[in-house]
Amino acid sequence: MTDKRDYYEVLGISRNATAEDVKNAFRNLARQYHPDVNKAPDAEERFKEINEAYGVLSDTEKRAAYDRFGFSGVNTQGMPDYGNMDLSDLFEALFGMGGMGGMGGFGGASSSRRRQNAPRRGADLSTMLKLSFEEAVFGAEKEVEITRNERCSVCDGSGTEPGTQLSDCPTCNGQGEVRQVHQTFLGSMVQVATCPTCGGRGKMIETPCRNCRGSGLERKTSTKTVTIPAGVDDGNQIRMVGEGQPGANGGPNGNFYIELDVTPHKFFRRNGNDILLDLDINMAQAALGDEITIPTIDGNVKLRIPPGTQPGRVFRLKDKGVPVLNKNDRGNQMVTVNIQIPTSLTKEQEELLTSLGKTMGTDIKIQERSFFDKVKDAFSG
């Protein structure tokens, strides 16, 4: 660069910035412009400029001299030689890591190894369970089979054949990580990575268990009893905590989810917690009224049809619906009445209806438009 920029401008901070502000600004810019991360043509020059600015502003005496005399107040020849120094200590202080870790994630292999060996929750499992309409309404006790990995009964989960031992990984000598030193324009960079041979465990199985082949797990199927609460519906899920796949490194088991598939009923339909029933009655029952027996989910009950009942009338049977899930309450049964018009008549029925028709006349009544239709037209213009 031909013209030097002000060090405060380089780091993007004000002249009254604190030492912590200086460090944070350098940390962010170093991550952004390091040549191993940023492939822009000027990334290397920008990174050198950032390091030079930080070298002055992070030093109390040099910063004071720079603030008073500018560039002439600092001896740049006395600046650290970033081309021939090992920056691992510098980045340890700035980023809290042991080595550069390839500069990719600034985390180092030690943190990667910790993540590798950290407790992890097991995977969830699921199954489908069929229920009758009545079982969904009133609840039930059902059995489900769970097939999952469990600790090997032969090696007790160690993965080694009984009587044998784990050995140190020959690649990392039991450390779980490998280190490589690379020479860059900034000097020696130490790259620390998880050992590819042992996956960061530091140990190797010399003689795998004959039963689980070194995995420490075996496939088993068990039968569990699950309580289906009253009021569940098609598509609901029931969670069995801790009945999924086992966790790793001491982590908790996953969960087992049961998705409910409710078989439709022959007569009843469901609308939330209400049970719907369509009922056909004949013309005489609708005109004269009647008392009939109808089914409910609790058994048969009597329903009074008043004289003059019109098609589509809905009767409500209180508390004859579905229990509200986890509550002491129930929906209703809604019975919709349809008038059944006969498609064929006996001679006697035809004569009777003919006589009835003569007494009722042949005039037709054209229905007036309802109040709500008129309001709808008013709003629609």
Summary of the structure (lengths in Angstrom):
residues: 381
radius of gyration: 40.6
end to end distance: 73.5
largest distance: 124.5
contacts: 1004
relative contact order: 0.10
helix: 29%
strand: 28%
